[in-house]
Amino acid sequence: LRHAPQRGHLQARGHLQANLQVGVVAFDGTAHLRVAPATDRAAVTKAIRQLELGERTAIGEAVATSLQAIEDVPPDENGKRAPGAIVLLSDGKTTWGRTIDEIAPEAKTAKVPVSTIAYGTP
């Protein structure tokens, strides 16, 4: 089961537009930006292949880190910001840090939708 989300991402990445910026935030008891949003698919693939299971699940921290990464993307030459979205892959519920309910208002204010994909055994 550990590798299921990795395979799914690696299959889906071929369907992404070339100019779409993708980042990777890994989380367990904390959240870490592994790849800042960019078009470098090789870096994204490498980061996903290096993911390992941890003891905790800090979903709210992952969303907060993702929101900051999206905010840090500079606007284009016309000053326009690209829309952002978060796709959250998790095998469990929050066991550490802020809950999704605590961070959801920040995502709503930033107009960044959060979609969740759950995997693993219930």
BAFI-3210 file (N, C-alpha, C; in Angstrom, 3 decimals, decimal comma, padded with zeros to 6 digits):
// residues 122
n [1|2|3|4|5|6|7|8|9|10|11|12|13|14|15|16|17|18|19|20|21|22|23|24|25|26|27|28|29|30|31|32|33|34|35|36|37|38|39|40|41|42|43|44|45|46|47|48|49|50|51|52|53|54|55|56|57|58|59|60|61|62|63|64|65|66|67|68|69|70|71|72|73|74|75|76|77|78|79|80|81|82|83|84|85|86|87|88|89|90|91|92|93|94|95|96|97|98|99|100|101|102|103|104|105|106|107|108|109|110|111|112|113|114|115|116|117|118|119|120|121|122]
n.u [000,811|002,013|003,339|001,363|000,225|002,420|002,769|000,356|000,656|002,882|001,850|-000,146|001,243|002,023|-000,136|-000,350|-000,365|002,386|003,209|002,164|002,670|003,986|004,270|005,779|004,866|005,868|004,654|004,458|004,810|005,427|005,468|007,085|008,413|009,263|009,631|009,469|006,734|006,949|007,885|009,414|009,300|010,881|012,095|009,862|008,961|011,177|011,107|008,653|009,120|010,892|009,427|008,472|006,752|005,555|005,286|003,254|000,458|000,115|-002,011|-003,183|-000,895|000,442|-001,267|-001,076|001,658|001,649|-000,064|001,551|003,673|002,367|001,662|004,185|004,951|006,001|004,258|003,243|004,748|002,926|001,967|000,058|-001,244|-000,972|-003,627|-004,038|-003,994|-004,558|-003,723|-004,262|-002,754|-003,298|-002,938|-004,352|-006,016|-005,705|-003,228|-001,509|-000,616|-002,327|-005,766|-007,592|-009,925|-009,202|-007,383|-008,696|-010,231|-008,182|-007,344|-009,694|-009,934|-007,680|-008,544|-007,919|-008,544|-008,856|-008,325|-008,892|-007,313|-007,722|-006,016|-005,091|-005,630|-008,720]
n.v [-001,202|001,183|002,100|002,619|005,317|006,520|005,196|005,921|008,715|008,859|007,774|009,623|011,980|012,220|013,284|015,928|019,425|020,953|023,470|023,649|024,224|022,191|021,076|019,442|018,464|016,857|015,014|014,060|013,955|016,570|019,081|019,322|021,203|019,679|019,937|022,940|024,662|024,161|023,531|021,305|018,153|015,916|016,402|016,382|013,740|012,347|013,250|012,177|009,451|009,116|009,324|008,283|006,291|007,687|008,069|009,751|011,910|014,856|016,623|019,224|020,820|020,133|021,224|023,938|024,423|023,919|025,962|028,182|027,678|027,970|030,653|031,779|031,570|033,530|036,248|036,369|038,002|039,987|040,597|038,905|036,337|032,833|030,440|028,359|025,012|022,306|018,951|016,455|013,630|010,982|008,521|008,404|009,939|013,205|013,242|014,823|018,191|020,949|020,536|019,705|021,140|023,346|024,673|025,020|027,486|029,292|028,304|028,699|031,515|032,148|031,216|028,657|025,534|022,414|019,130|015,790|012,651|009,556|006,684|003,248|001,015|001,019]
n.w [000,000|000,591|-001,683|-003,477|-003,792|-004,935|-007,389|-008,617|-008,841|-010,539|-012,838|-013,434|-013,918|-016,563|-017,802|-017,214|-017,959|-019,590|-018,669|-016,147|-012,798|-010,275|-006,955|-004,066|-000,899|001,918|004,698|008,114|011,328|011,091|008,504|005,380|002,766|-000,078|-002,816|-004,385|-005,993|-009,431|-012,868|-013,112|-013,609|-013,134|-010,653|-009,016|-009,365|-008,307|-005,618|-004,777|-005,056|-002,989|-000,692|002,581|004,996|008,057|011,652|012,505|011,539|010,074|008,863|008,727|009,010|006,691|004,757|005,457|004,928|002,196|001,302|001,870|000,116|-002,332|-002,163|-002,266|-004,908|-007,543|-009,219|-012,725|-015,644|-016,101|-013,666|-012,728|-010,687|-010,722|-010,474|-007,584|-006,249|-004,013|-003,710|-001,619|-000,398|001,712|004,292|006,578|009,461|010,982|013,413|014,663|015,289|013,654|012,711|009,691|009,705|011,181|009,541|007,162|006,834|006,120|003,642|002,233|002,310|000,802|-001,580|-002,481|-003,481|-001,742|-002,340|-001,421|-001,336|-000,148|000,985|001,578|004,373|006,163]
ca.u [000,000|002,865|003,751|000,198|000,110|003,555|002,458|-000,723|001,206|003,782|001,016|-000,906|002,080|002,072|-001,344|-000,320|000,126|003,814|003,449|001,554|003,658|003,638|005,186|005,587|005,009|005,801|004,269|004,167|004,596|005,620|005,349|008,299|008,353|010,324|009,833|008,648|005,994|007,762|007,553|010,428|008,646|011,871|012,254|008,629|009,005|012,207|010,613|007,593|009,738|011,639|008,522|008,410|005,729|005,982|004,456|002,151|-000,190|-000,105|-002,685|-003,300|000,438|000,729|-002,040|-000,472|002,919|001,276|-000,576|002,697|004,407|001,594|001,795|005,558|005,149|005,897|003,303|003,842|005,267|001,818|001,560|-001,043|-000,890|-001,623|-004,464|-003,412|-004,846|-003,835|-004,215|-003,715|-002,762|-003,046|-003,388|-004,954|-006,556|-004,743|-002,846|-000,516|-000,730|-003,656|-006,668|-008,017|-010,954|-008,537|-006,654|-009,585|-010,559|-007,057|-007,415|-010,860|-009,571|-006,709|-009,223|-007,167|-009,291|-008,112|-008,946|-008,251|-007,315|-007,368|-005,615|-004,686|-006,685|-009,457]
ca.v [000,000|002,354|002,583|002,887|006,710|006,841|004,711|006,735|010,011|008,700|007,553|010,839|013,114|012,314|013,966|017,316|020,408|021,208|024,721|023,561|024,100|021,179|020,997|018,289|018,665|015,591|015,262|013,041|014,792|017,938|019,156|019,850|021,440|018,900|020,551|024,138|024,607|024,395|022,620|020,252|016,885|014,962|016,678|015,923|012,279|011,921|013,513|011,215|008,124|009,095|009,414|007,129|006,398|008,168|007,649|010,675|012,477|016,285|017,097|020,687|021,391|019,939|022,219|025,252|024,497|024,009|027,318|029,094|027,421|028,585|032,109|032,163|031,559|034,916|036,490|036,397|039,311|040,955|040,758|037,994|035,107|031,616|029,823|027,245|023,935|021,315|017,575|015,857|012,164|010,582|007,190|008,453|011,197|014,022|012,790|015,762|019,531|021,481|019,697|020,311|022,124|024,556|025,348|025,214|028,889|029,940|027,875|029,356|032,916|032,198|030,676|027,477|024,330|021,261|017,856|014,739|011,275|008,672|005,356|002,369|000,258|001,862]
ca.w [000,000|000,681|-002,992|-004,325|-004,221|-005,785|-008,737|-009,155|-009,248|-011,670|-014,015|-013,721|-014,296|-018,015|-018,265|-016,773|-018,917|-019,380|-017,945|-014,830|-011,733|-009,290|-005,827|-003,193|000,543|002,642|006,087|009,116|012,507|010,612|007,048|004,758|001,328|-000,736|-004,126|-004,552|-007,254|-010,630|-013,969|-013,113|-013,291|-012,614|-009,221|-008,373|-009,380|-007,352|-004,261|-004,466|-004,891|-001,736|000,453|003,472|006,026|009,366|012,771|012,747|010,359|010,322|007,657|008,764|008,779|005,264|004,008|005,741|004,182|000,781|001,067|001,839|-001,128|-003,412|-001,994|-002,612|-006,360|-008,016|-010,304|-014,063|-016,084|-016,069|-012,280|-012,425|-009,977|-011,216|-009,446|-006,885|-005,752|-003,206|-003,745|-000,406|-000,346|003,098|004,703|007,904|009,933|011,714|014,750|015,170|014,732|013,332|011,918|008,436|010,044|011,678|008,465|006,014|006,575|005,424|002,244|001,642|002,129|-000,291|-002,762|-002,899|-003,153|-001,219|-002,678|-000,636|-001,817|000,954|000,541|002,667|005,041|007,112]
c.u [000,848|003,177|002,578|000,090|001,265|003,273|001,386|-000,216|002,038|003,001|000,313|-000,026|002,198|000,886|-001,384|000,192|001,578|004,069|002,813|002,634|003,148|004,703|004,889|005,851|004,857|005,428|004,110|003,868|004,802|005,425|006,594|008,073|009,535|010,656|008,901|007,908|006,862|007,318|008,527|009,813|009,626|012,066|011,039|008,632|010,007|011,715|009,538|008,163|010,474|010,741|008,540|007,320|006,339|004,987|003,222|001,574|-000,581|-000,737|-002,790|-001,974|000,825|-000,010|-001,451|000,827|002,646|000,762|000,569|003,501|003,694|001,729|003,173|005,850|004,983|004,851|004,021|004,262|004,195|001,299|000,426|-000,524|-001,655|-002,516|-003,729|-004,446|-003,966|-004,523|-003,501|-003,862|-002,438|-003,592|-004,044|-005,521|-005,465|-004,502|-001,883|-000,745|-002,174|-004,467|-006,998|-009,088|-010,345|-007,865|-007,543|-009,969|-009,438|-007,065|-008,576|-010,560|-008,622|-007,310|-008,442|-007,975|-008,370|-008,917|-008,173|-008,403|-006,841|-007,001|-005,205|-005,874|-007,396|-009,106]
c.v [001,258|002,941|002,910|004,354|007,120|006,403|005,577|008,085|009,859|008,428|008,842|011,960|013,281|013,068|015,440|018,228|020,746|022,464|024,736|023,347|023,137|021,188|019,751|018,719|017,296|015,899|013,973|013,834|016,260|017,911|019,828|020,023|020,716|019,468|021,753|024,050|025,038|023,404|021,449|018,928|015,856|015,160|016,192|014,403|011,755|012,099|012,506|009,821|008,001|009,203|008,122|007,367|006,900|007,721|008,518|011,163|013,917|016,930|018,621|021,371|021,259|020,969|023,611|025,439|024,626|025,400|028,321|028,916|028,049|030,096|032,598|032,143|032,995|035,065|036,498|037,826|040,399|041,198|039,841|036,738|033,940|031,060|028,644|026,217|022,963|019,970|016,865|014,343|011,756|009,195|007,227|009,816|011,938|013,441|013,769|017,119|019,936|020,489|020,422|021,368|023,427|025,345|025,664|026,676|029,650|029,567|028,567|030,822|033,082|031,709|029,513|026,239|023,211|020,008|016,764|013,397|010,419|007,318|004,532|001,643|001,143|001,566]
c.w [000,000|-000,681|-003,911|-004,722|-005,118|-007,214|-009,384|-009,620|-010,504|-012,945|-014,417|-014,264|-015,804|-018,599|-017,860|-017,877|-018,572|-018,568|-016,556|-013,779|-010,666|-008,201|-005,017|-001,754|001,182|004,089|006,858|010,384|012,215|009,101|006,493|003,264|000,702|-002,098|-004,200|-005,881|-008,442|-011,700|-014,070|-012,664|-012,731|-011,115|-008,443|-008,277|-008,361|-005,920|-003,863|-004,263|-003,565|-000,500|001,256|004,502|007,321|010,420|012,965|011,427|010,677|009,087|007,626|008,491|007,313|004,420|004,222|004,963|002,688|000,431|000,982|000,557|-002,319|-003,356|-002,446|-004,112|-006,868|-009,114|-011,646|-014,427|-016,105|-014,653|-011,856|-011,724|-010,573|-010,113|-008,815|-006,484|-004,980|-003,392|-002,601|-000,468|001,083|003,373|006,079|008,242|010,713|013,101|015,403|014,522|014,473|012,509|010,621|008,705|010,543|010,557|007,265|005,787|005,850|003,942|001,538|001,359|000,944|-001,617|-003,381|-002,503|-002,660|-001,543|-001,958|-001,323|-000,655|000,384|001,754|003,255|006,048|008,547]
res [l|r|h|a|p|q|r|g|h|l|q|a|r|g|h|l|q|a|n|l|q|v|g|v|v|a|f|d|g|t|a|h|l|r|v|a|p|a|t|d|r|a|a|v|t|k|a|i|r|q|l|e|l|g|e|r|t|a|i|g|e|a|v|a|t|s|l|q|a|i|e|d|v|p|p|d|e|n|g|k|r|a|p|g|a|i|v|l|l|s|d|g|k|t|t|w|g|r|t|i|d|e|i|a|p|e|a|k|t|a|k|v|p|v|s|t|i|a|y|g|t|p]
***
